[in-house]
Amino acid sequence: MKILMATHYFGSHRGGIETVAEKLFIELAALEQEVVWIASDATAPPEPVERSRGLGIPAFNLVEKKLGVPFPVPTLRGVQRIHNEIRNTDLVIFHDCLYLISILTFLFAWIYAVPVIIVQHVGAGAYTHSMLSGLMRLGNAFVTRPMLKHADQVVFISETTKAHFKRVCFRKTPAVIFNGVDTSVFRQLRFGDRKADLRRAFALPPERPVILFVGRFVEWKGLPVLKHMVEMEQDYSWAFAGWGPIDPAQWNASNVYVFSKLYGELLAELYRASDVFVLPSLREGFPVVIQEALATGLPVVCGSETVTADPALKQFVYGVELIPENNRASAVAFNAMLRDVIRWETATVRLSEERRRFASSRYCWQQAAESYMGLASSLVPESKRWRSEIPQKKLAASYRNSQIEDHVAP
């Protein structure tokens, strides 16, 4: 089967959606599918995997550079390239609707009657800027909901996102497929390893608790809340891994450490060097960084809404009620929880192993990819369906027993 997968950026951009897409690209290629991944050429495409490859779409990226909003605009040549690729594909999978590449992909797929799977990551969005928030609401009303309504299949990556679009009249029962996590990379400390040694490698003080944030440095990830948290709590080391228009290095705080170029094994080392992972973001689907933190055994403190992404998650993370209109009050609540978590976690090591086992059994990339292929096989004519060494009966069983929860909207 030839699959066209579309996102706004490639995995080299290091945002959440594109990181998920990169993992799915690799897993689908491993299942002997031919995947052409199209995204803006703002960053480099992935290396080819078997018959699968990345294809950069010429685009302007001024919106992100000026406002910090990820919104590449394809050039006319880029539009033509999207058109040409869709004419020669069996199935389209694209991630989130409110990107021009996604919209163009959807329109061309409709013209050529190519079946479409929409993977929706985000629901309401969490912009505090009134204009951006208003644009997001309008976009969801006039773009996202109609696209979801007419898609051949919709996949939500969390229960939170699914609930936001529960009133959409879908053509086919939507599914929830949780993203996976690479537990060979994101793992606990090995026997004999010490956090103090890892902290020295990152120039972090070995004696103080390390609070870790991983993600883009933007408002909807909770950076304004984190700034207040840092100001209020000087006894912790605060590690920020990511990049974006809000730079914690400019907060003039001696206990803030910024790492802008970490990913893969080096990023996993920073997780293992830390004590608590914190994410005070609003209205996200299910940030993959939470799964990475759990896989390394870290306790997670996040917004209470984020905890609803997976019903099984609540027993392994600590949720805090965010107050969108009051970042300082939110910071007070988060810091209070951090103090409690550090005290509780010091008293027992059992919780760390339980989190690791939960993440490795619950969030599996191979199982997620097989679930996507189970959906794809129902949309593509039999002559073009998936053929691989995995027996069809095994695929069907995997599809039935996967982390998909079917839901018919009222």
C-alpha positions in Angstrom: 0.0 0.0 0.0 1.3 3.5 -0.8 0.5 5.9 2.0 0.9 9.7 1.9 1.4 11.1 5.3 1.2 14.9 5.8 2.3 17.2 8.7 3.2 20.8 9.0 6.9 20.0 9.9 9.2 17.0 9.8 10.5 15.4 13.0 13.7 17.5 12.8 11.5 20.4 13.9 11.2 18.6 17.3 7.6 19.6 18.1 5.2 17.1 19.6 3.0 16.3 16.5 5.9 15.9 14.1 7.8 13.7 16.6 4.8 11.4 16.8 4.6 11.4 13.0 8.2 10.5 12.7 7.7 7.4 14.9 4.6 6.4 12.9 6.6 6.9 9.7 9.3 4.4 10.9 6.8 1.9 12.2 4.6 1.9 9.0 7.8 1.4 6.9 8.7 -1.5 9.2 5.3 -3.0 8.3 6.4 -3.0 4.6 4.3 0.0 3.6 5.5 2.6 1.1 5.1 5.9 3.0 5.7 9.3 1.5 5.9 11.8 4.3 5.3 15.4 3.1 5.9 18.5 5.3 7.2 22.0 4.9 10.9 22.2 4.0 11.6 24.5 7.0 13.6 21.6 8.5 15.3 18.5 7.0 13.2 15.4 6.0 14.0 12.1 7.6 16.4 9.5 6.1 14.7 7.0 3.8 13.5 3.8 5.4 13.1 0.9 3.0 10.8 2.2 0.3 9.6 5.1 2.4 10.9 8.6 2.2 10.3 12.2 3.2 9.5 14.9 0.7 9.9 18.6 1.6 7.2 21.0 0.5 8.5 24.5 -0.4 6.9 26.8 2.1 7.2 30.2 3.9 7.7 29.9 7.7 7.4 33.6 8.6 4.5 33.1 11.0 6.5 30.9 13.3 9.5 33.1 13.1 7.6 36.3 13.9 4.8 35.0 16.3 6.0 31.6 17.5 2.9 30.0 15.9 3.7 26.9 13.8 2.0 27.8 10.6 4.0 27.2 7.4 2.5 28.5 4.1 3.2 26.4 1.0 4.4 28.2 -2.1 2.7 27.6 -5.5 5.4 25.0 -6.3 4.6 23.4 -2.9 0.9 23.2 -3.7 1.7 21.5 -7.0 3.9 19.0 -5.3 1.2 18.1 -2.9 -1.3 17.7 -5.8 1.1 15.4 -7.7 1.8 13.1 -4.8 -1.9 12.6 -3.9 -2.7 11.6 -7.5 -0.4 8.6 -7.0 -1.3 7.3 -3.6 -3.7 4.7 -2.1 -4.4 6.3 1.3 -3.8 9.7 3.0 -3.0 10.1 6.7 -2.5 13.6 8.0 -2.0 15.1 11.5 -4.3 17.9 12.7 -6.5 20.0 10.5 -5.6 23.6 11.1 -2.5 23.7 8.8 -2.5 24.7 5.2 -0.7 21.5 4.2 -3.4 19.5 5.9 -6.2 21.5 4.3 -4.7 21.2 0.8 -4.0 17.5 1.3 -7.7 17.0 2.3 -9.0 18.9 -0.7 -6.9 17.1 -3.2 -7.7 13.7 -1.7 -11.4 14.6 -2.0 -11.0 15.5 -5.7 -9.3 12.2 -6.5 -11.4 10.1 -4.2 -8.5 8.9 -2.1 -9.5 7.7 1.4 -8.4 9.9 4.3 -7.5 9.2 7.9 -7.3 12.3 10.0 -5.2 12.0 13.2 -6.4 14.8 15.5 -4.0 15.7 18.3 -5.4 19.1 19.6 -8.8 20.2 20.7 -9.5 23.7 21.9 -6.0 25.0 21.9 -4.7 27.2 24.8 -3.7 30.5 23.4 -4.1 33.4 25.9 -3.7 36.0 23.3 -7.3 37.0 22.4 -6.8 37.2 18.7 -5.0 33.8 18.4 -7.6 32.2 20.7 -10.4 33.6 18.6 -8.8 32.4 15.4 -8.4 29.0 16.9 -12.1 28.8 17.8 -13.1 30.0 14.3 -10.8 27.5 12.7 -12.2 24.6 14.7 -15.7 25.7 13.8 -15.3 26.3 10.1 -12.4 24.1 9.2 -11.6 21.3 11.7 -15.2 20.1 12.4 -16.3 20.0 8.7 -13.1 18.1 7.8 -13.6 15.6 10.7 -17.2 15.2 9.6 -16.3 14.3 6.0 -13.1 12.2 6.7 -13.3 8.5 5.9 -11.8 7.8 9.4 -10.9 9.9 12.3 -8.3 8.9 15.0 -8.0 10.8 18.2 -4.7 10.5 20.2 -6.5 11.1 23.6 -9.8 11.0 25.3 -9.5 14.7 26.0 -9.4 15.5 22.3 -12.2 13.1 21.5 -14.4 14.7 24.1 -13.8 18.2 22.6 -15.3 17.0 19.2 -18.0 14.7 20.6 -20.8 16.6 18.8 -19.3 16.0 15.3 -21.4 13.6 13.2 -18.7 11.4 11.9 -19.0 9.3 8.8 -17.5 6.3 10.6 -17.0 5.5 14.3 -13.9 7.4 15.4 -11.1 5.7 17.2 -8.6 6.5 20.0 -5.1 5.3 19.4 -2.5 6.3 22.0 0.9 7.3 20.8 3.8 5.0 21.8 7.1 5.6 23.5 10.5 4.1 22.7 11.4 2.3 25.9 14.8 1.3 24.6 15.7 5.0 24.7 13.5 6.3 27.5 14.3 4.0 30.3 15.3 4.0 34.0 18.8 4.3 35.4 20.7 1.1 34.9 22.3 -0.7 37.9 25.3 1.2 39.0 24.3 4.5 37.4 23.9 7.5 39.6 21.8 10.7 39.1 24.6 12.8 40.6 27.0 11.7 37.8 24.4 12.5 35.1 23.8 15.9 36.7 27.5 16.8 36.6 27.5 15.8 32.9 24.8 18.4 32.3 26.5 21.0 34.7 23.5 20.6 37.1 24.2 20.9 40.8 24.1 17.3 42.1 22.7 18.1 45.5 19.5 19.9 44.6 16.2 18.4 43.3 16.0 18.9 39.5 12.6 19.8 38.0 12.4 19.1 34.3 10.3 20.7 31.5 10.5 19.3 27.9 8.7 21.0 25.0 8.5 24.1 23.0 9.0 27.4 24.8 5.6 28.9 24.1 2.7 30.2 26.2 0.3 27.3 25.7 3.0 24.9 27.1 2.8 26.8 30.4 6.0 28.9 30.2 4.3 32.0 31.9 3.3 29.7 34.8 6.8 28.2 35.0 8.4 31.6 35.1 6.4 32.3 38.3 7.3 28.9 39.7 11.0 29.5 39.2 10.7 32.9 40.9 8.9 31.4 43.9 11.1 28.3 44.4 14.9 28.9 44.5 15.8 25.6 46.2 15.3 23.6 43.0 17.3 23.4 39.8 15.0 24.0 36.8 16.0 22.2 33.6 14.3 23.4 30.3 14.8 21.2 27.2 13.4 22.8 24.0 13.3 26.0 22.1 10.9 28.8 21.2 10.1 32.5 21.5 9.9 32.5 25.3 13.5 31.9 26.4 13.9 30.9 30.1 17.6 31.8 29.8 16.5 35.4 29.7 14.7 35.2 33.1 18.0 36.0 34.9 17.5 33.1 37.3 20.7 31.4 38.5 18.9 28.1 39.0 17.6 27.8 35.4 19.4 25.6 32.9 18.4 25.6 29.3 19.1 22.8 26.8 18.1 23.6 23.3 19.6 20.8 21.2 18.8 17.6 23.0 16.8 14.7 21.6 16.9 10.9 21.6 19.4 9.4 23.9 20.8 12.7 25.2 17.3 13.9 26.1 16.6 10.6 27.8 19.7 11.1 29.9 18.3 14.5 31.1 15.1 12.8 32.1 17.1 10.3 34.1 19.1 13.1 35.7 15.9 14.8 37.0 13.6 14.2 39.9 10.2 15.4 38.7 8.7 16.2 35.3 6.4 19.2 35.2 4.0 20.4 32.4 1.5 23.2 33.3 0.0 23.3 29.8 -3.7 23.7 29.0 -6.0 22.0 26.4 -3.5 19.6 24.9 -4.3 16.2 23.6 -1.7 13.9 25.1 1.8 15.4 25.0 4.3 12.6 24.2 6.7 14.0 26.8 4.5 12.7 29.5 4.9 9.1 28.2 8.6 9.6 27.9 8.8 10.8 31.5 6.8 7.8 32.8 9.0 5.4 30.8 12.0 6.8 32.6 10.2 6.3 35.9 9.8 10.1 36.6 6.8 11.4 38.6 4.7 13.8 36.4 3.0 16.9 37.6 0.6 18.3 35.0 -2.7 20.1 34.5 -5.7 18.1 35.7 -7.2 18.3 32.3 -4.2 16.5 30.8 -4.8 13.6 33.2 -8.1 12.9 31.4 -6.2 12.0 28.2 -6.1 8.4 29.2 -8.4 7.0 32.0 -5.6 4.7 33.1 -3.2 7.6 33.6 -4.6 9.2 36.8 -3.0 6.6 39.1 0.5 7.4 37.7 0.5 11.2 37.5 -0.3 14.2 39.7 -2.9 16.6 38.3 -3.1 20.2 39.4 -6.0 22.5 38.6 -4.8 25.4 36.4 -6.3 28.9 36.6 -6.0 30.3 33.0 -6.6 33.9 34.1 -4.1 33.8 36.9 -0.6 32.4 36.1 0.7 33.2 39.6 -2.1 31.3 41.4 -1.4 28.3 39.1 2.3 28.5 39.9 1.5 28.5 43.7 -0.6 25.3 43.3 2.0 23.6 41.1 4.8 24.4 43.5 2.8 23.1 46.4 2.3 19.8 44.5 6.0 19.6 43.6 7.0 19.8 47.3 4.6 17.0 48.2 5.7 14.8 45.3 9.4 15.2 46.2 8.6 14.2 49.7 6.5 11.2 48.7 8.9 10.0 46.1 11.8 10.1 48.5 10.0 7.7 50.7 9.6 5.0 48.1 11.3 3.7 44.9 8.4 1.3 44.1 6.4 4.0 42.3 9.2 4.6 39.8 9.2 1.0 38.6 5.4 0.9 38.5 5.3 3.9 36.2 7.9 2.4 33.9 6.0 -0.9 33.6 2.8 1.0 32.9 4.3 3.1 30.1 6.0 0.2 28.4 2.9 -2.0 28.4 0.3 0.8 27.6 2.1 2.9 25.0 3.6 0.7 22.2 4.5 2.2 18.8 4.3 -1.2 17.0 0.8 -1.8 18.3 -0.2 1.7 17.4 1.0 1.2 13.8 -0.8 -2.1 13.5 -4.0 -0.4 14.7 -3.6 2.2 12.0 -3.1 -0.5 9.4 -6.2 -2.2 10.7 -8.2 0.9 10.0 -6.5 1.4 6.6 -7.4 -2.1 5.4 -11.1 -1.2 5.8 -10.7 1.9 3.5 -8.5 0.7 0.7 -9.6 -1.8 -2.0 -8.5 -5.3 -1.4 -6.1 -5.3 -4.3 -4.1 -2.5 -2.7 -4.2 -3.7 0.9 -1.3 -4.3 3.2 0.7 -7.5 2.4 3.4 -8.5 4.9 4.8 -11.4 6.7 2.5 -10.7 9.7 -0.6 -13.0 9.2 -3.9 -11.2 8.6 -5.4 -13.0 11.6 -2.7 -11.6 13.8 -3.4 -8.1 12.5 -7.1 -8.5 13.1 -6.5 -9.7 16.7 -4.1 -6.8 17.3 -6.7 -4.4 16.0 -9.4 -5.7 18.3 -7.2 -5.8 21.4 -5.3 -2.5 20.8 -5.8 0.7 22.8 -8.6 1.8 20.4 -11.9 2.7 22.0 -14.7 3.1 19.5 -17.1 6.0 20.1 -20.2 7.1 18.2 -20.9 10.8 18.7 -24.4 11.7 19.8 
